[in-house]
Structure formats: structure tokens, C-alpha cells
Amino acid sequence: MATKLVQWLTGLSLFFSVWASIVFDLVPVSFDQRIYQVVLPLPIYLVIAFGCYALAVVGYRTATFNDCVEAAEELKEEIMQAKADLKKKGLKMS
């Protein structure tokens, strides 16, 4: 099973090889000039679309982030124990 990075790199290399073959006329197929006007800036559009997707994913994951009440209480208890232990050892806290 391939990692996510390998999957992304494979997809990007496949896209850019097809894109370059169309833009640089490496394949003996003639396209209409309107096709070139769409294909030429396509990587820029894909970068913008990926940025929008990434922003949406981060926003969604932030909005649906779970609070761990039990872990917060456990952490507060450990902090109180550490403070008591340090106080017992002579550390003065403000």
C-alpha cells in the first residue's frame, strides 16, 4: 500500500506529463486554439483549487474539533500534584 505522498506525487507527475505533452506539442495531435487557452493556465487553477480545498479542510476540522473533558481534568490534577510536590521540596511559587 502506497503512502499518501506517493499517491499525490504519482497523480501530479501524471497530470504534468499530460499537460506538458499538450502544451509543448510532444504528441502529434492538433487542438483548437481555445483548448490551449484553457490548458495553458490549468496548473495555476489547480494550485488555487488546492489552496481552497486545504483552507476548507482546516476550517472544517477546526470547527468540529472535539473537547476532551476527561483529559483536561486529568491534566489539571497532574498540575496540582506537581505543584504540591515542588512545594514539598521547598520551591516557592508566586
mmCIF file as gemmi writes it, N, C-alpha and C atoms, coordinates in Angstrom:
data_model
loop_
_atom_site.group_PDB
_atom_site.id
_atom_site.type_symbol
_atom_site.label_atom_id
_atom_site.label_alt_id
_atom_site.label_comp_id
_atom_site.label_asym_id
_atom_site.label_entity_id
_atom_site.label_seq_id
_atom_site.pdbx_PDB_ins_code
_atom_site.Cartn_x
_atom_site.Cartn_y
_atom_site.Cartn_z
_atom_site.occupancy
_atom_site.B_iso_or_equiv
_atom_site.pdbx_formal_charge
_atom_site.auth_seq_id
_atom_site.auth_asym_id
_atom_site.pdbx_PDB_model_num
ATOM 1 N N . MET Axp A 1 ? 0.845 -1.178 0 1 0 ? 1 A 1
ATOM 2 C CA . MET Axp A 1 ? 0 0 0 1 0 ? 1 A 1
ATOM 3 C C . MET Axp A 1 ? 0.889 1.24 0 1 0 ? 1 A 1
ATOM 4 N N . ALA Axp A 2 ? 0.63 2.134 -0.913 1 0 ? 2 A 1
ATOM 5 C CA . ALA Axp A 2 ? 1.443 3.341 -1.056 1 0 ? 2 A 1
ATOM 6 C C . ALA Axp A 2 ? 1.006 4.401 -0.046 1 0 ? 2 A 1
ATOM 7 N N . THR Axp A 3 ? 1.971 5.23 0.334 1 0 ? 3 A 1
ATOM 8 C CA . THR Axp A 3 ? 1.649 6.309 1.249 1 0 ? 3 A 1
ATOM 9 C C . THR Axp A 3 ? 0.911 7.419 0.503 1 0 ? 3 A 1
ATOM 10 N N . LYS Axp A 4 ? 0.35 8.332 1.256 1 0 ? 4 A 1
ATOM 11 C CA . LYS Axp A 4 ? -0.391 9.434 0.649 1 0 ? 4 A 1
ATOM 12 C C . LYS Axp A 4 ? 0.531 10.304 -0.203 1 0 ? 4 A 1
ATOM 13 N N . LEU Axp A 5 ? 1.765 10.484 0.233 1 0 ? 5 A 1
ATOM 14 C CA . LEU Axp A 5 ? 2.721 11.277 -0.529 1 0 ? 5 A 1
ATOM 15 C C . LEU Axp A 5 ? 2.988 10.648 -1.89 1 0 ? 5 A 1
ATOM 16 N N . VAL Axp A 6 ? 3.163 9.334 -1.927 1 0 ? 6 A 1
ATOM 17 C CA . VAL Axp A 6 ? 3.407 8.643 -3.192 1 0 ? 6 A 1
ATOM 18 C C . VAL Axp A 6 ? 2.19 8.769 -4.101 1 0 ? 6 A 1
ATOM 19 N N . GLN Axp A 7 ? 1.004 8.68 -3.539 1 0 ? 7 A 1
ATOM 20 C CA . GLN Axp A 7 ? -0.206 8.834 -4.346 1 0 ? 7 A 1
ATOM 21 C C . GLN Axp A 7 ? -0.29 10.234 -4.948 1 0 ? 7 A 1
ATOM 22 N N . TRP Axp A 8 ? -0.023 11.264 -4.142 1 0 ? 8 A 1
ATOM 23 C CA . TRP Axp A 8 ? -0.064 12.633 -4.642 1 0 ? 8 A 1
ATOM 24 C C . TRP Axp A 8 ? 0.999 12.86 -5.712 1 0 ? 8 A 1
ATOM 25 N N . LEU Axp A 9 ? 2.218 12.384 -5.466 1 0 ? 9 A 1
ATOM 26 C CA . LEU Axp A 9 ? 3.292 12.576 -6.437 1 0 ? 9 A 1
ATOM 27 C C . LEU Axp A 9 ? 3.012 11.84 -7.739 1 0 ? 9 A 1
ATOM 28 N N . THR Axp A 10 ? 2.415 10.663 -7.655 1 0 ? 10 A 1
ATOM 29 C CA . THR Axp A 10 ? 2.055 9.93 -8.861 1 0 ? 10 A 1
ATOM 30 C C . THR Axp A 10 ? 0.997 10.68 -9.659 1 0 ? 10 A 1
ATOM 31 N N . GLY Axp A 11 ? -0.02 11.174 -8.982 1 0 ? 11 A 1
ATOM 32 C CA . GLY Axp A 11 ? -1.061 11.933 -9.655 1 0 ? 11 A 1
ATOM 33 C C . GLY Axp A 11 ? -0.532 13.211 -10.281 1 0 ? 11 A 1
ATOM 34 N N . LEU Axp A 12 ? 0.326 13.93 -9.539 1 0 ? 12 A 1
ATOM 35 C CA . LEU Axp A 12 ? 0.897 15.168 -10.073 1 0 ? 12 A 1
ATOM 36 C C . LEU Axp A 12 ? 1.806 14.915 -11.265 1 0 ? 12 A 1
ATOM 37 N N . SER Axp A 13 ? 2.623 13.87 -11.186 1 0 ? 13 A 1
ATOM 38 C CA . SER Axp A 13 ? 3.509 13.575 -12.316 1 0 ? 13 A 1
ATOM 39 C C . SER Axp A 13 ? 2.712 13.141 -13.544 1 0 ? 13 A 1
ATOM 40 N N . LEU Axp A 14 ? 1.637 12.392 -13.339 1 0 ? 14 A 1
ATOM 41 C CA . LEU Axp A 14 ? 0.786 12.009 -14.46 1 0 ? 14 A 1
ATOM 42 C C . LEU Axp A 14 ? 0.119 13.242 -15.072 1 0 ? 14 A 1
ATOM 43 N N . PHE Axp A 15 ? -0.408 14.12 -14.234 1 0 ? 15 A 1
ATOM 44 C CA . PHE Axp A 15 ? -1.043 15.338 -14.74 1 0 ? 15 A 1
ATOM 45 C C . PHE Axp A 15 ? -0.049 16.192 -15.507 1 0 ? 15 A 1
ATOM 46 N N . PHE Axp A 16 ? 1.137 16.446 -14.919 1 0 ? 16 A 1
ATOM 47 C CA . PHE Axp A 16 ? 2.095 17.328 -15.57 1 0 ? 16 A 1
ATOM 48 C C . PHE Axp A 16 ? 2.682 16.72 -16.835 1 0 ? 16 A 1
ATOM 49 N N . SER Axp A 17 ? 2.785 15.407 -16.905 1 0 ? 17 A 1
ATOM 50 C CA . SER Axp A 17 ? 3.269 14.805 -18.147 1 0 ? 17 A 1
ATOM 51 C C . SER Axp A 17 ? 2.251 14.981 -19.266 1 0 ? 17 A 1
ATOM 52 N N . VAL Axp A 18 ? 0.969 14.804 -18.968 1 0 ? 18 A 1
ATOM 53 C CA . VAL Axp A 18 ? -0.079 15.027 -19.977 1 0 ? 18 A 1
ATOM 54 C C . VAL Axp A 18 ? -0.149 16.511 -20.331 1 0 ? 18 A 1
ATOM 55 N N . TRP Axp A 19 ? -0.084 17.374 -19.333 1 0 ? 19 A 1
ATOM 56 C CA . TRP Axp A 19 ? -0.135 18.818 -19.569 1 0 ? 19 A 1
ATOM 57 C C . TRP Axp A 19 ? 1.035 19.271 -20.44 1 0 ? 19 A 1
ATOM 58 N N . ALA Axp A 20 ? 2.246 18.813 -20.101 1 0 ? 20 A 1
ATOM 59 C CA . ALA Axp A 20 ? 3.422 19.221 -20.877 1 0 ? 20 A 1
ATOM 60 C C . ALA Axp A 20 ? 3.367 18.683 -22.303 1 0 ? 20 A 1
ATOM 61 N N . SER Axp A 21 ? 2.864 17.484 -22.469 1 0 ? 21 A 1
ATOM 62 C CA . SER Axp A 21 ? 2.783 16.935 -23.823 1 0 ? 21 A 1
ATOM 63 C C . SER Axp A 21 ? 1.796 17.722 -24.684 1 0 ? 21 A 1
ATOM 64 N N . ILE Axp A 22 ? 0.743 18.264 -24.083 1 0 ? 22 A 1
ATOM 65 C CA . ILE Axp A 22 ? -0.212 19.083 -24.835 1 0 ? 22 A 1
ATOM 66 C C . ILE Axp A 22 ? 0.359 20.475 -25.094 1 0 ? 22 A 1
ATOM 67 N N . VAL Axp A 23 ? 0.931 21.091 -24.075 1 0 ? 23 A 1
ATOM 68 C CA . VAL Axp A 23 ? 1.416 22.47 -24.202 1 0 ? 23 A 1
ATOM 69 C C . VAL Axp A 23 ? 2.616 22.56 -25.137 1 0 ? 23 A 1
ATOM 70 N N . PHE Axp A 24 ? 3.539 21.617 -25.054 1 0 ? 24 A 1
ATOM 71 C CA . PHE Axp A 24 ? 4.765 21.672 -25.853 1 0 ? 24 A 1
ATOM 72 C C . PHE Axp A 24 ? 4.67 20.871 -27.146 1 0 ? 24 A 1
ATOM 73 N N . ASP Axp A 25 ? 3.48 20.456 -27.532 1 0 ? 25 A 1
ATOM 74 C CA . ASP Axp A 25 ? 3.235 19.716 -28.78 1 0 ? 25 A 1
ATOM 75 C C . ASP Axp A 25 ? 4.112 18.466 -28.905 1 0 ? 25 A 1
ATOM 76 N N . LEU Axp A 26 ? 4.219 17.712 -27.829 1 0 ? 26 A 1
ATOM 77 C CA . LEU Axp A 26 ? 5.005 16.476 -27.864 1 0 ? 26 A 1
ATOM 78 C C . LEU Axp A 26 ? 4.219 15.323 -28.476 1 0 ? 26 A 1
ATOM 79 N N . VAL Axp A 27 ? 2.915 15.462 -28.51 1 0 ? 27 A 1
ATOM 80 C CA . VAL Axp A 27 ? 2.049 14.452 -29.107 1 0 ? 27 A 1
ATOM 81 C C . VAL Axp A 27 ? 1.532 15.03 -30.427 1 0 ? 27 A 1
ATOM 82 N N . PRO Axp A 28 ? 1.621 14.273 -31.513 1 0 ? 28 A 1
ATOM 83 C CA . PRO Axp A 28 ? 1.206 14.827 -32.813 1 0 ? 28 A 1
ATOM 84 C C . PRO Axp A 28 ? -0.313 14.904 -32.975 1 0 ? 28 A 1
ATOM 85 N N . VAL Axp A 29 ? -0.956 15.634 -32.086 1 0 ? 29 A 1
ATOM 86 C CA . VAL Axp A 29 ? -2.394 15.845 -32.149 1 0 ? 29 A 1
ATOM 87 C C . VAL Axp A 29 ? -2.613 17.364 -32.158 1 0 ? 29 A 1
ATOM 88 N N . SER Axp A 30 ? -3.408 17.83 -33.082 1 0 ? 30 A 1
ATOM 89 C CA . SER Axp A 30 ? -3.655 19.27 -33.141 1 0 ? 30 A 1
ATOM 90 C C . SER Axp A 30 ? -4.974 19.586 -32.428 1 0 ? 30 A 1
ATOM 91 N N . PHE Axp A 31 ? -4.896 20.566 -31.568 1 0 ? 31 A 1
ATOM 92 C CA . PHE Axp A 31 ? -6.063 21.013 -30.827 1 0 ? 31 A 1
ATOM 93 C C . PHE Axp A 31 ? -6.438 22.406 -31.303 1 0 ? 31 A 1
ATOM 94 N N . ASP Axp A 32 ? -7.644 22.773 -31.07 1 0 ? 32 A 1
ATOM 95 C CA . ASP Axp A 32 ? -8.106 24.116 -31.37 1 0 ? 32 A 1
ATOM 96 C C . ASP Axp A 32 ? -7.404 25.105 -30.436 1 0 ? 32 A 1
ATOM 97 N N . GLN Axp A 33 ? -7.272 26.346 -30.866 1 0 ? 33 A 1
ATOM 98 C CA . GLN Axp A 33 ? -6.594 27.359 -30.062 1 0 ? 33 A 1
ATOM 99 C C . GLN Axp A 33 ? -7.312 27.602 -28.737 1 0 ? 33 A 1
ATOM 100 N N . ARG Axp A 34 ? -8.619 27.425 -28.695 1 0 ? 34 A 1
ATOM 101 C CA . ARG Axp A 34 ? -9.371 27.606 -27.45 1 0 ? 34 A 1
ATOM 102 C C . ARG Axp A 34 ? -8.965 26.565 -26.401 1 0 ? 34 A 1
ATOM 103 N N . ILE Axp A 35 ? -8.636 25.367 -26.846 1 0 ? 35 A 1
ATOM 104 C CA . ILE Axp A 35 ? -8.173 24.32 -25.914 1 0 ? 35 A 1
ATOM 105 C C . ILE Axp A 35 ? -6.87 24.752 -25.258 1 0 ? 35 A 1
ATOM 106 N N . TYR Axp A 36 ? -5.959 25.312 -26.027 1 0 ? 36 A 1
ATOM 107 C CA . TYR Axp A 36 ? -4.688 25.785 -25.464 1 0 ? 36 A 1
ATOM 108 C C . TYR Axp A 36 ? -4.903 26.909 -24.464 1 0 ? 36 A 1
ATOM 109 N N . GLN Axp A 37 ? -5.891 27.761 -24.697 1 0 ? 37 A 1
ATOM 110 C CA . GLN Axp A 37 ? -6.163 28.849 -23.769 1 0 ? 37 A 1
ATOM 111 C C . GLN Axp A 37 ? -6.687 28.339 -22.432 1 0 ? 37 A 1
ATOM 112 N N . VAL Axp A 38 ? -7.287 27.167 -22.44 1 0 ? 38 A 1
ATOM 113 C CA . VAL Axp A 38 ? -7.773 26.572 -21.198 1 0 ? 38 A 1
ATOM 114 C C . VAL Axp A 38 ? -6.682 25.742 -20.537 1 0 ? 38 A 1
ATOM 115 N N . VAL Axp A 39 ? -5.921 25.004 -21.347 1 0 ? 39 A 1
ATOM 116 C CA . VAL Axp A 39 ? -4.929 24.069 -20.81 1 0 ? 39 A 1
ATOM 117 C C . VAL Axp A 39 ? -3.697 24.786 -20.27 1 0 ? 39 A 1
ATOM 118 N N . LEU Axp A 40 ? -3.303 25.868 -20.902 1 0 ? 40 A 1
ATOM 119 C CA . LEU Axp A 40 ? -2.072 26.554 -20.504 1 0 ? 40 A 1
ATOM 120 C C . LEU Axp A 40 ? -2.093 27.025 -19.043 1 0 ? 40 A 1
ATOM 121 N N . PRO Axp A 41 ? -3.122 27.724 -18.56 1 0 ? 41 A 1
ATOM 122 C CA . PRO Axp A 41 ? -3.106 28.155 -17.15 1 0 ? 41 A 1
ATOM 123 C C . PRO Axp A 41 ? -3.665 27.113 -16.173 1 0 ? 41 A 1
ATOM 124 N N . LEU Axp A 42 ? -3.902 25.905 -16.627 1 0 ? 42 A 1
ATOM 125 C CA . LEU Axp A 42 ? -4.521 24.886 -15.768 1 0 ? 42 A 1
ATOM 126 C C . LEU Axp A 42 ? -3.752 24.6 -14.48 1 0 ? 42 A 1
ATOM 127 N N . PRO Axp A 43 ? -2.403 24.528 -14.479 1 0 ? 43 A 1
ATOM 128 C CA . PRO Axp A 43 ? -1.703 24.309 -13.193 1 0 ? 43 A 1
ATOM 129 C C . PRO Axp A 43 ? -1.956 25.414 -12.176 1 0 ? 43 A 1
ATOM 130 N N . ILE Axp A 44 ? -2.077 26.646 -12.649 1 0 ? 44 A 1
ATOM 131 C CA . ILE Axp A 44 ? -2.355 27.744 -11.724 1 0 ? 44 A 1
ATOM 132 C C . ILE Axp A 44 ? -3.742 27.578 -11.111 1 0 ? 44 A 1
ATOM 133 N N . TYR Axp A 45 ? -4.705 27.201 -11.936 1 0 ? 45 A 1
ATOM 134 C CA . TYR Axp A 45 ? -6.054 26.954 -11.424 1 0 ? 45 A 1
ATOM 135 C C . TYR Axp A 45 ? -6.067 25.806 -10.417 1 0 ? 45 A 1
ATOM 136 N N . LEU Axp A 46 ? -5.275 24.794 -10.688 1 0 ? 46 A 1
ATOM 137 C CA . LEU Axp A 46 ? -5.226 23.655 -9.762 1 0 ? 46 A 1
ATOM 138 C C . LEU Axp A 46 ? -4.591 24.036 -8.429 1 0 ? 46 A 1
ATOM 139 N N . VAL Axp A 47 ? -3.582 24.879 -8.457 1 0 ? 47 A 1
ATOM 140 C CA . VAL Axp A 47 ? -2.964 25.343 -7.202 1 0 ? 47 A 1
ATOM 141 C C . VAL Axp A 47 ? -3.966 26.163 -6.397 1 0 ? 47 A 1
ATOM 142 N N . ILE Axp A 48 ? -4.718 27.024 -7.072 1 0 ? 48 A 1
ATOM 143 C CA . ILE Axp A 48 ? -5.735 27.821 -6.384 1 0 ? 48 A 1
ATOM 144 C C . ILE Axp A 48 ? -6.829 26.916 -5.814 1 0 ? 48 A 1
ATOM 145 N N . ALA Axp A 49 ? -7.258 25.92 -6.593 1 0 ? 49 A 1
ATOM 146 C CA . ALA Axp A 49 ? -8.283 24.99 -6.114 1 0 ? 49 A 1
ATOM 147 C C . ALA Axp A 49 ? -7.775 24.178 -4.926 1 0 ? 49 A 1
ATOM 148 N N . PHE Axp A 50 ? -6.507 23.76 -4.976 1 0 ? 50 A 1
ATOM 149 C CA . PHE Axp A 50 ? -5.937 23.015 -3.852 1 0 ? 50 A 1
ATOM 150 C C . PHE Axp A 50 ? -5.862 23.889 -2.605 1 0 ? 50 A 1
ATOM 151 N N . GLY Axp A 51 ? -5.518 25.165 -2.764 1 0 ? 51 A 1
ATOM 152 C CA . GLY Axp A 51 ? -5.484 26.089 -1.623 1 0 ? 51 A 1
ATOM 153 C C . GLY Axp A 51 ? -6.863 26.259 -1.004 1 0 ? 51 A 1
ATOM 154 N N . CYS Axp A 52 ? -7.884 26.379 -1.853 1 0 ? 52 A 1
ATOM 155 C CA . CYS Axp A 52 ? -9.256 26.499 -1.336 1 0 ? 52 A 1
ATOM 156 C C . CYS Axp A 52 ? -9.676 25.228 -0.609 1 0 ? 52 A 1
ATOM 157 N N . TYR Axp A 53 ? -9.322 24.08 -1.176 1 0 ? 53 A 1
ATOM 158 C CA . TYR Axp A 53 ? -9.649 22.803 -0.543 1 0 ? 53 A 1
ATOM 159 C C . TYR Axp A 53 ? -8.949 22.676 0.816 1 0 ? 53 A 1
ATOM 160 N N . ALA Axp A 54 ? -7.665 23.027 0.855 1 0 ? 54 A 1
ATOM 161 C CA . ALA Axp A 54 ? -6.918 22.936 2.114 1 0 ? 54 A 1
ATOM 162 C C . ALA Axp A 54 ? -7.499 23.865 3.167 1 0 ? 54 A 1
ATOM 163 N N . LEU Axp A 55 ? -7.879 25.075 2.757 1 0 ? 55 A 1
ATOM 164 C CA . LEU Axp A 55 ? -8.475 26.026 3.683 1 0 ? 55 A 1
ATOM 165 C C . LEU Axp A 55 ? -9.814 25.515 4.208 1 0 ? 55 A 1
ATOM 166 N N . ALA Axp A 56 ? -10.596 24.913 3.337 1 0 ? 56 A 1
ATOM 167 C CA . ALA Axp A 56 ? -11.888 24.361 3.756 1 0 ? 56 A 1
ATOM 168 C C . ALA Axp A 56 ? -11.702 23.194 4.724 1 0 ? 56 A 1
ATOM 169 N N . VAL Axp A 57 ? -10.729 22.332 4.467 1 0 ? 57 A 1
ATOM 170 C CA . VAL Axp A 57 ? -10.482 21.195 5.356 1 0 ? 57 A 1
ATOM 171 C C . VAL Axp A 57 ? -10.026 21.671 6.728 1 0 ? 57 A 1
ATOM 172 N N . VAL Axp A 58 ? -9.111 22.634 6.758 1 0 ? 58 A 1
ATOM 173 C CA . VAL Axp A 58 ? -8.641 23.161 8.042 1 0 ? 58 A 1
ATOM 174 C C . VAL Axp A 58 ? -9.789 23.823 8.803 1 0 ? 58 A 1
ATOM 175 N N . GLY Axp A 59 ? -10.609 24.593 8.106 1 0 ? 59 A 1
ATOM 176 C CA . GLY Axp A 59 ? -11.752 25.232 8.757 1 0 ? 59 A 1
ATOM 177 C C . GLY Axp A 59 ? -12.745 24.22 9.292 1 0 ? 59 A 1
ATOM 178 N N . TYR Axp A 60 ? -13.035 23.185 8.511 1 0 ? 60 A 1
ATOM 179 C CA . TYR Axp A 60 ? -13.982 22.157 8.95 1 0 ? 60 A 1
ATOM 180 C C . TYR Axp A 60 ? -13.44 21.396 10.152 1 0 ? 60 A 1
ATOM 181 N N . ARG Axp A 61 ? -12.185 21.011 10.083 1 0 ? 61 A 1
ATOM 182 C CA . ARG Axp A 61 ? -11.604 20.246 11.192 1 0 ? 61 A 1
ATOM 183 C C . ARG Axp A 61 ? -11.49 21.096 12.454 1 0 ? 61 A 1
ATOM 184 N N . THR Axp A 62 ? -11.264 22.385 12.306 1 0 ? 62 A 1
ATOM 185 C CA . THR Axp A 62 ? -11.227 23.273 13.468 1 0 ? 62 A 1
ATOM 186 C C . THR Axp A 62 ? -12.62 23.422 14.069 1 0 ? 62 A 1
ATOM 187 N N . ALA Axp A 63 ? -13.623 23.535 13.21 1 0 ? 63 A 1
ATOM 188 C CA . ALA Axp A 63 ? -14.993 23.712 13.692 1 0 ? 63 A 1
ATOM 189 C C . ALA Axp A 63 ? -15.527 22.461 14.375 1 0 ? 63 A 1
ATOM 190 N N . THR Axp A 64 ? -15.074 21.29 13.976 1 0 ? 64 A 1
ATOM 191 C CA . THR Axp A 64 ? -15.588 20.038 14.543 1 0 ? 64 A 1
ATOM 192 C C . THR Axp A 64 ? -14.596 19.396 15.51 1 0 ? 64 A 1
ATOM 193 N N . PHE Axp A 65 ? -13.674 20.19 16.046 1 0 ? 65 A 1
ATOM 194 C CA . PHE Axp A 65 ? -12.668 19.671 16.967 1 0 ? 65 A 1
ATOM 195 C C . PHE Axp A 65 ? -13.329 19.237 18.274 1 0 ? 65 A 1
ATOM 196 N N . ASN Axp A 66 ? -12.992 18.06 18.746 1 0 ? 66 A 1
ATOM 197 C CA . ASN Axp A 66 ? -13.583 17.507 19.975 1 0 ? 66 A 1
ATOM 198 C C . ASN Axp A 66 ? -12.864 18.038 21.208 1 0 ? 66 A 1
ATOM 199 N N . ASP Axp A 67 ? -13.624 18.321 22.249 1 0 ? 67 A 1
ATOM 200 C CA . ASP Axp A 67 ? -13.045 18.652 23.543 1 0 ? 67 A 1
ATOM 201 C C . ASP Axp A 67 ? -12.922 17.362 24.343 1 0 ? 67 A 1
ATOM 202 N N . CYS Axp A 68 ? -11.795 17.196 24.992 1 0 ? 68 A 1
ATOM 203 C CA . CYS Axp A 68 ? -11.577 16.011 25.828 1 0 ? 68 A 1
ATOM 204 C C . CYS Axp A 68 ? -11.655 16.461 27.287 1 0 ? 68 A 1
ATOM 205 N N . VAL Axp A 69 ? -12.843 16.422 27.847 1 0 ? 69 A 1
ATOM 206 C CA . VAL Axp A 69 ? -13.063 16.898 29.209 1 0 ? 69 A 1
ATOM 207 C C . VAL Axp A 69 ? -12.292 16.038 30.206 1 0 ? 69 A 1
ATOM 208 N N . GLU Axp A 70 ? -12.289 14.733 29.987 1 0 ? 70 A 1
ATOM 209 C CA . GLU Axp A 70 ? -11.584 13.832 30.911 1 0 ? 70 A 1
ATOM 210 C C . GLU Axp A 70 ? -10.09 14.111 30.905 1 0 ? 70 A 1
ATOM 211 N N . ALA Axp A 71 ? -9.519 14.326 29.726 1 0 ? 71 A 1
ATOM 212 C CA . ALA Axp A 71 ? -8.089 14.601 29.638 1 0 ? 71 A 1
ATOM 213 C C . ALA Axp A 71 ? -7.748 15.942 30.283 1 0 ? 71 A 1
ATOM 214 N N . ALA Axp A 72 ? -8.621 16.928 30.139 1 0 ? 72 A 1
ATOM 215 C CA . ALA Axp A 72 ? -8.381 18.229 30.762 1 0 ? 72 A 1
ATOM 216 C C . ALA Axp A 72 ? -8.397 18.114 32.282 1 0 ? 72 A 1
ATOM 217 N N . GLU Axp A 73 ? -9.343 17.37 32.813 1 0 ? 73 A 1
ATOM 218 C CA . GLU Axp A 73 ? -9.402 17.174 34.27 1 0 ? 73 A 1
ATOM 219 C C . GLU Axp A 73 ? -8.174 16.417 34.767 1 0 ? 73 A 1
ATOM 220 N N . GLU Axp A 74 ? -7.766 15.404 34.031 1 0 ? 74 A 1
ATOM 221 C CA . GLU Axp A 74 ? -6.58 14.63 34.41 1 0 ? 74 A 1
ATOM 222 C C . GLU Axp A 74 ? -5.343 15.522 34.405 1 0 ? 74 A 1
ATOM 223 N N . LEU Axp A 75 ? -5.227 16.387 33.405 1 0 ? 75 A 1
ATOM 224 C CA . LEU Axp A 75 ? -4.085 17.291 33.328 1 0 ? 75 A 1
ATOM 225 C C . LEU Axp A 75 ? -4.087 18.286 34.48 1 0 ? 75 A 1
ATOM 226 N N . LYS Axp A 76 ? -5.253 18.825 34.846 1 0 ? 76 A 1
ATOM 227 C CA . LYS Axp A 76 ? -5.344 19.738 35.991 1 0 ? 76 A 1
ATOM 228 C C . LYS Axp A 76 ? -4.914 19.042 37.277 1 0 ? 76 A 1
ATOM 229 N N . GLU Axp A 77 ? -5.318 17.785 37.442 1 0 ? 77 A 1
ATOM 230 C CA . GLU Axp A 77 ? -4.938 17.011 38.624 1 0 ? 77 A 1
ATOM 231 C C . GLU Axp A 77 ? -3.427 16.794 38.67 1 0 ? 77 A 1
ATOM 232 N N . GLU Axp A 78 ? -2.835 16.485 37.536 1 0 ? 78 A 1
ATOM 233 C CA . GLU Axp A 78 ? -1.383 16.28 37.488 1 0 ? 78 A 1
ATOM 234 C C . GLU Axp A 78 ? -0.636 17.571 37.784 1 0 ? 78 A 1
ATOM 235 N N . ILE Axp A 79 ? -1.152 18.708 37.325 1 0 ? 79 A 1
ATOM 236 C CA . ILE Axp A 79 ? -0.521 20.001 37.608 1 0 ? 79 A 1
ATOM 237 C C . ILE Axp A 79 ? -0.587 20.293 39.102 1 0 ? 79 A 1
ATOM 238 N N . MET Axp A 80 ? -1.73 20.012 39.722 1 0 ? 80 A 1
ATOM 239 C CA . MET Axp A 80 ? -1.851 20.243 41.168 1 0 ? 80 A 1
ATOM 240 C C . MET Axp A 80 ? -0.903 19.333 41.945 1 0 ? 80 A 1
ATOM 241 N N . GLN Axp A 81 ? -0.768 18.084 41.522 1 0 ? 81 A 1
ATOM 242 C CA . GLN Axp A 81 ? 0.162 17.165 42.18 1 0 ? 81 A 1
ATOM 243 C C . GLN Axp A 81 ? 1.598 17.645 42.025 1 0 ? 81 A 1
ATOM 244 N N . ALA Axp A 82 ? 1.952 18.12 40.827 1 0 ? 82 A 1
ATOM 245 C CA . ALA Axp A 82 ? 3.309 18.611 40.602 1 0 ? 82 A 1
ATOM 246 C C . ALA Axp A 82 ? 3.591 19.841 41.454 1 0 ? 82 A 1
ATOM 247 N N . LYS Axp A 83 ? 2.627 20.748 41.563 1 0 ? 83 A 1
ATOM 248 C CA . LYS Axp A 83 ? 2.805 21.938 42.405 1 0 ? 83 A 1
ATOM 249 C C . LYS Axp A 83 ? 2.986 21.545 43.865 1 0 ? 83 A 1
ATOM 250 N N . ALA Axp A 84 ? 2.182 20.589 44.337 1 0 ? 84 A 1
ATOM 251 C CA . ALA Axp A 84 ? 2.302 20.144 45.725 1 0 ? 84 A 1
ATOM 252 C C . ALA Axp A 84 ? 3.655 19.491 45.965 1 0 ? 84 A 1
ATOM 253 N N . ASP Axp A 85 ? 4.117 18.715 44.994 1 0 ? 85 A 1
ATOM 254 C CA . ASP Axp A 85 ? 5.42 18.048 45.128 1 0 ? 85 A 1
ATOM 255 C C . ASP Axp A 85 ? 6.549 19.072 45.157 1 0 ? 85 A 1
ATOM 256 N N . LEU Axp A 86 ? 6.475 20.06 44.304 1 0 ? 86 A 1
ATOM 257 C CA . LEU Axp A 86 ? 7.508 21.102 44.287 1 0 ? 86 A 1
ATOM 258 C C . LEU Axp A 86 ? 7.47 21.944 45.556 1 0 ? 86 A 1
ATOM 259 N N . LYS Axp A 87 ? 6.273 22.213 46.088 1 0 ? 87 A 1
ATOM 260 C CA . LYS Axp A 87 ? 6.15 22.975 47.326 1 0 ? 87 A 1
ATOM 261 C C . LYS Axp A 87 ? 6.764 22.181 48.488 1 0 ? 87 A 1
ATOM 262 N N . LYS Axp A 88 ? 6.555 20.85 48.457 1 0 ? 88 A 1
ATOM 263 C CA . LYS Axp A 88 ? 7.097 19.987 49.498 1 0 ? 88 A 1
ATOM 264 C C . LYS Axp A 88 ? 8.626 19.97 49.445 1 0 ? 88 A 1
ATOM 265 N N . LYS Axp A 89 ? 9.189 20.15 48.253 1 0 ? 89 A 1
ATOM 266 C CA . LYS Axp A 89 ? 10.633 20.145 48.096 1 0 ? 89 A 1
ATOM 267 C C . LYS Axp A 89 ? 11.252 21.501 48.344 1 0 ? 89 A 1
ATOM 268 N N . GLY Axp A 90 ? 10.417 22.506 48.683 1 0 ? 90 A 1
ATOM 269 C CA . GLY Axp A 90 ? 10.947 23.82 49.087 1 0 ? 90 A 1
ATOM 270 C C . GLY Axp A 90 ? 10.908 24.888 48.011 1 0 ? 90 A 1
ATOM 271 N N . LEU Axp A 91 ? 10.317 24.636 46.899 1 0 ? 91 A 1
ATOM 272 C CA . LEU Axp A 91 ? 10.227 25.647 45.864 1 0 ? 91 A 1
ATOM 273 C C . LEU Axp A 91 ? 9.113 26.625 46.186 1 0 ? 91 A 1
ATOM 274 N N . LYS Axp A 92 ? 9.451 27.904 46.171 1 0 ? 92 A 1
ATOM 275 C CA . LYS Axp A 92 ? 8.437 28.92 46.453 1 0 ? 92 A 1
ATOM 276 C C . LYS Axp A 92 ? 7.816 29.359 45.146 1 0 ? 92 A 1
ATOM 277 N N . MET Axp A 93 ? 6.485 29.282 45.094 1 0 ? 93 A 1
ATOM 278 C CA . MET Axp A 93 ? 5.778 29.723 43.892 1 0 ? 93 A 1
ATOM 279 C C . MET Axp A 93 ? 5.012 30.98 44.189 1 0 ? 93 A 1
ATOM 280 N N . SER Axp A 94 ? 4.911 31.817 43.167 1 0 ? 94 A 1
ATOM 281 C CA . SER Axp A 94 ? 4.2 33.077 43.367 1 0 ? 94 A 1
ATOM 282 C C . SER Axp A 94 ? 2.731 32.933 43.085 1 0 ? 94 A 1
